Amino acid sequence: MVKRLRSTSFRTFVLYPLIVVVWELVRSGGRLQIQPWYLPLLACGYLQYRLIGQYRIRHGGGGPGMETPPERLVTTGPYAWCRNPMYLGHIVFLLGLTLALQSVVAALITVATAIWLHFRVRRDEHRLQALFGPAYQEYSARVGRWIPRFR
């Protein structure tokens, strides 16, 4: 179970939603208020994480996270627009959770996760720079860390 708790995807897509739903159920006396028009953000965020993760593994090798780093630098597909589209999927999902449940607790989790991911990305970037050298430096100069750049 401790290994699961260390998994960013487990926390984002399982643990945090459970915490928020239980909190909101307790807070509201068992009546969960859902704003359904924000639910597609949850699906989009999860699918973005999942599908882009499969793309990265297929094109770059390695594992789903930086525990097993990619063998090749991926600069095509979604990585041509944003250096961290998988992490961005986490944030989109949590934003959807926040808006769908109109939850202050979810908003706090979203902000804390975004800050934590930013520091994690900076650590990952140092590792990728060490792995891929000038190719990664050129890529990071051309492609934004978080905000997609469409050409």
Backbone hydrogen bonds in HBPLUS format (Angstrom, degrees):
<---DONOR---> <-ACCEPTOR-->    atom                        ^
c    i                          cat <-CA-CA->   ^        H-A-AA   ^      H-
h    n   atom  resd res      DA  || num        DHA   H-A  angle D-A-AA Bond
n    s   type  num  typ     dist DA aas  dist angle  dist       angle   num
A0005-LEU N   A0001-MET O   3.02 MM   4  6.39 154.0  2.09 150.8 157.6     1
A0006-ARG N   A0002-VAL O   3.15 MM   4  6.44 134.5  2.37 141.4 153.0     2
A0006-ARG N   A0003-LYS O   3.18 MM   3  5.19 133.4  2.41  95.4 107.9     3
A0007-SER N   A0004-ARG O   3.01 MM   3  5.22 149.6  2.10 104.8 114.4     4
A0011-ARG N   A0007-SER O   3.05 MM   4  6.35 165.6  2.07 154.1 157.7     5
A0012-THR N   A0008-THR O   2.90 MM   4  6.10 170.0  1.91 156.1 159.0     6
A0013-PHE N   A0009-SER O   2.91 MM   4  5.80 169.8  1.92 149.8 153.1     7
A0014-VAL N   A0010-PHE O   2.93 MM   4  5.31 138.9  2.10 137.4 144.0     8
A0015-LEU N   A0010-PHE O   3.01 MM   5  6.34 159.6  2.05 147.4 153.4     9
A0016-TYR N   A0011-ARG O   2.76 MM   5  5.67 172.9  1.77 159.1 160.1    10
A0018-LEU N   A0014-VAL O   3.13 MM   4  6.26 157.3  2.18 148.5 155.2    11
A0019-ILE N   A0015-LEU O   2.92 MM   4  6.20 163.0  1.95 158.9 163.8    12
A0020-VAL N   A0016-TYR O   2.91 MM   4  6.10 169.0  1.93 158.2 160.8    13
A0021-VAL N   A0017-PRO O   2.87 MM   4  5.99 167.4  1.89 152.0 155.7    14
A0022-VAL N   A0018-LEU O   2.95 MM   4  6.05 170.1  1.96 152.8 156.1    15
A0023-TRP N   A0019-ILE O   2.87 MM   4  6.00 164.1  1.90 149.9 155.2    16
A0024-GLU N   A0020-VAL O   2.83 MM   4  6.00 166.4  1.85 154.2 157.8    17
A0025-LEU N   A0021-VAL O   2.84 MM   4  6.01 151.5  1.92 149.0 157.2    18
A0026-VAL N   A0022-VAL O   2.95 MM   4  6.15 163.2  1.98 154.4 158.4    19
A0027-ARG N   A0023-TRP O   2.83 MM   4  6.00 167.6  1.84 154.1 158.3    20
A0028-SER N   A0024-GLU O   2.94 MM   4  5.89 149.6  2.04 138.7 146.0    21
A0030-GLY N   A0025-LEU O   2.66 MM   5  4.48 157.5  1.71 148.9 148.5    22
A0029-GLY N   A0026-VAL O   3.32 MM   3  5.29 166.2  2.34 104.2 107.8    23
A0035-GLN N   A0100-ALA O   2.66 MM  65  4.56 162.2  1.69 138.8 145.2    24
A0038-TYR N   A0035-GLN O   3.16 MM   3  6.10 171.0  2.17 130.7 133.5    25
A0039-LEU N   A0036-PRO O   3.08 MM   3  5.30 156.1  2.14 108.8 116.1    26
A0041-LEU N   A0038-TYR O   3.04 MM   3  5.67 145.7  2.16 116.6 125.5    27
A0042-LEU N   A0039-LEU O   2.97 MM   3  5.39 130.1  2.23 110.5 122.7    28
A0043-ALA N   A0039-LEU O   3.38 MM   4  6.84 158.7  2.43 152.4 157.0    29
A0044-CYS N   A0040-PRO O   2.79 MM   4  5.96 164.8  1.81 152.9 157.7    30
A0045-GLY N   A0041-LEU O   2.87 MM   4  5.90 163.1  1.90 144.9 149.8    31
A0046-TYR N   A0042-LEU O   2.99 MM   4  6.18 166.5  2.01 151.6 155.4    32
A0047-LEU N   A0043-ALA O   2.86 MM   4  5.97 169.8  1.87 154.2 157.7    33
A0048-GLN N   A0044-CYS O   2.81 MM   4  5.84 154.1  1.87 145.8 153.7    34
A0049-TYR N   A0045-GLY O   3.04 MM   4  6.25 164.9  2.06 147.7 151.0    35
A0050-ARG N   A0046-TYR O   2.87 MM   4  6.10 172.3  1.88 159.1 160.9    36
A0051-LEU N   A0047-LEU O   2.80 MM   4  5.68 165.3  1.82 150.8 154.9    37
A0052-ILE N   A0048-GLN O   3.08 MM   4  5.75 155.3  2.14 138.7 146.4    38
A0053-GLY N   A0049-TYR O   2.99 MM   4  5.90 143.9  2.12 135.8 146.2    39
A0054-GLN N   A0050-ARG O   3.06 MM   4  6.37 153.1  2.14 145.6 152.1    40
A0055-TYR N   A0051-LEU O   3.00 MM   4  6.25 152.5  2.07 141.5 149.4    41
A0056-ARG N   A0052-ILE O   2.85 MM   4  6.09 159.9  1.89 150.4 154.9    42
A0057-ILE N   A0053-GLY O   3.05 MM   4  6.27 163.3  2.08 149.4 153.4    43
A0058-ARG N   A0054-GLN O   2.94 MM   4  6.06 161.8  1.97 147.8 153.4    44
A0059-HIS N   A0055-TYR O   2.92 MM   4  6.08 156.6  1.98 152.2 158.1    45
A0060-GLY N   A0056-ARG O   2.64 MM   4  5.35 145.7  1.75 145.4 154.8    46
A0061-GLY N   A0057-ILE O   2.87 MM   4  4.54 143.1  2.01 120.6 126.2    47
A0071-GLU N   A0060-GLY O   2.62 MM  11  5.57 137.8  1.80 154.0 164.1    48
A0072-ARG N   A0060-GLY O   2.94 MM  12  4.46 148.8  2.04 130.7 134.3    49
A0063-GLY N   A0068-THR O   2.73 MM   5  4.77 178.2  1.73 140.8 140.8    50
A0079-TYR N   A0076-THR O   3.06 MM   3  5.24 132.8  2.29 141.0 132.4    51
A0080-ALA N   A0077-GLY O   3.04 MM   3  5.57 164.8  2.06 117.3 122.1    52
A0081-TRP N   A0078-PRO O   3.18 MM   3  5.64 160.4  2.22 110.5 116.4    53
A0082-CYS N   A0078-PRO O   3.25 MM   4  6.47 150.3  2.35 148.4 157.0    54
A0149-ARG N   A0081-TRP O   2.84 MM  68  4.93 151.6  1.92 129.3 135.6    55
A0083-ARG N   A0144-GLY O   2.86 MM  61  6.09 163.0  1.89 162.7 166.4    56
A0088-LEU N   A0084-ASN O   2.98 MM   4  6.17 154.3  2.04 151.5 159.8    57
A0089-GLY N   A0085-PRO O   3.04 MM   4  6.21 137.5  2.23 132.5 142.2    58
A0089-GLY N   A0086-MET O   3.01 MM   3  5.05 125.1  2.32  95.1 109.4    59
A0090-HIS N   A0086-MET O   3.31 MM   4  6.82 141.6  2.47 141.2 150.6    60
A0090-HIS N   A0087-TYR O   3.02 MM   3  5.10 123.2  2.35  97.3 111.5    61
A0091-ILE N   A0087-TYR O   3.23 MM   4  6.67 155.4  2.29 149.0 154.4    62
A0092-VAL N   A0088-LEU O   2.90 MM   4  6.21 160.3  1.94 153.2 158.7    63
A0093-PHE N   A0089-GLY O   2.97 MM   4  6.09 162.2  2.01 147.0 151.8    64
A0094-LEU N   A0090-HIS O   2.98 MM   4  6.26 166.6  2.00 152.4 155.7    65
A0095-LEU N   A0091-ILE O   2.83 MM   4  5.98 151.6  1.92 148.1 156.5    66
A0096-GLY N   A0092-VAL O   2.93 MM   4  6.16 153.4  2.01 146.0 153.2    67
A0097-LEU N   A0093-PHE O   2.92 MM   4  6.31 149.9  2.01 147.2 156.2    68
A0098-THR N   A0094-LEU O   2.91 MM   4  6.12 159.3  1.95 146.6 151.8    69
A0099-LEU N   A0095-LEU O   2.94 MM   4  6.19 166.4  1.96 153.3 156.2    70
A0100-ALA N   A0096-GLY O   2.79 MM   4  5.78 161.3  1.82 149.6 155.8    71
A0101-LEU N   A0097-LEU O   3.12 MM   4  6.08 154.1  2.19 143.0 148.6    72
A0102-GLN N   A0098-THR O   2.79 MM   4  5.49 111.6  2.26 132.0 149.1    73
A0103-SER N   A0098-THR O   3.16 MM   5  5.28 147.4  2.27 137.2 146.0    74
A0107-ALA N   A0103-SER O   3.03 MM   4  6.24 149.8  2.12 137.2 145.8    75
A0108-LEU N   A0104-VAL O   2.91 MM   4  6.20 156.2  1.97 151.0 156.6    76
A0109-ILE N   A0105-VAL O   2.96 MM   4  6.23 158.8  2.01 149.6 155.6    77
A0110-THR N   A0106-ALA O   2.79 MM   4  5.99 155.0  1.85 147.6 155.0    78
A0111-VAL N   A0107-ALA O   2.94 MM   4  6.17 165.9  1.96 153.1 155.7    79
A0112-ALA N   A0108-LEU O   2.91 MM   4  6.04 168.2  1.93 150.3 154.2    80
A0113-THR N   A0109-ILE O   2.82 MM   4  5.89 158.2  1.87 147.4 153.9    81
A0114-ALA N   A0110-THR O   2.90 MM   4  6.06 158.2  1.95 148.0 154.2    82
A0115-ILE N   A0111-VAL O   2.99 MM   4  6.24 160.1  2.03 152.3 157.2    83
A0116-TRP N   A0112-ALA O   2.92 MM   4  6.11 165.1  1.94 148.8 153.5    84
A0117-LEU N   A0113-THR O   2.73 MM   4  5.89 161.8  1.77 153.1 158.3    85
A0118-HIS N   A0114-ALA O   2.97 MM   4  6.13 149.3  2.07 140.8 148.9    86
A0119-PHE N   A0115-ILE O   3.19 MM   4  6.58 156.9  2.25 151.1 155.7    87
A0120-ARG N   A0116-TRP O   2.92 MM   4  6.20 152.6  1.99 147.3 156.2    88
A0121-VAL N   A0117-LEU O   2.74 MM   4  5.91 158.8  1.78 153.4 158.4    89
A0122-ARG N   A0118-HIS O   3.10 MM   4  6.36 155.6  2.16 143.6 149.6    90
A0123-ARG N   A0119-PHE O   3.14 MM   4  6.43 153.3  2.21 143.0 149.5    91
A0124-ASP N   A0120-ARG O   2.81 MM   4  6.12 161.3  1.85 154.0 159.9    92
A0125-GLU N   A0121-VAL O   2.76 MM   4  5.97 154.3  1.83 152.7 159.6    93
A0126-HIS N   A0122-ARG O   3.27 MM   4  6.53 147.5  2.39 139.2 146.0    94
A0127-ARG N   A0123-ARG O   3.22 MM   4  6.60 155.2  2.29 146.8 153.3    95
A0128-LEU N   A0124-ASP O   2.83 MM   4  6.15 157.1  1.89 154.4 161.4    96
A0129-GLN N   A0125-GLU O   2.85 MM   4  5.96 153.6  1.92 145.3 152.5    97
A0130-ALA N   A0126-HIS O   3.04 MM   4  6.25 155.1  2.10 142.6 148.9    98
A0131-LEU N   A0127-ARG O   2.95 MM   4  6.21 147.1  2.06 142.7 152.2    99
A0132-PHE N   A0128-LEU O   2.83 MM   4  5.88 168.1  1.84 156.1 158.4   100
A0133-GLY N   A0129-GLN O   2.78 MM   4  4.92 138.2  1.95 133.7 139.6   101
A0136-TYR N   A0133-GLY O   3.04 MM   3  5.60 125.6  2.34 113.4 125.5   102
A0137-GLN N   A0133-GLY O   3.11 MM   4  6.43 156.2  2.17 148.6 156.0   103
A0138-GLU N   A0134-PRO O   2.91 MM   4  6.08 160.4  1.95 151.7 155.2   104
A0139-TYR N   A0135-ALA O   3.04 MM   4  6.16 157.8  2.09 139.9 146.6   105
A0140-SER N   A0136-TYR O   2.82 MM   4  6.00 165.2  1.84 153.9 157.2   106
A0141-ALA N   A0137-GLN O   3.09 MM   4  6.23 137.7  2.28 137.3 148.1   107
A0142-ARG N   A0138-GLU O   3.16 MM   4  6.34 133.8  2.38 139.9 151.5   108
A0142-ARG N   A0139-TYR O   3.08 MM   3  5.18 133.7  2.30  98.9 111.7   109
A0143-VAL N   A0139-TYR O   2.91 MM   4  6.00 149.7  2.00 157.8 166.0   110
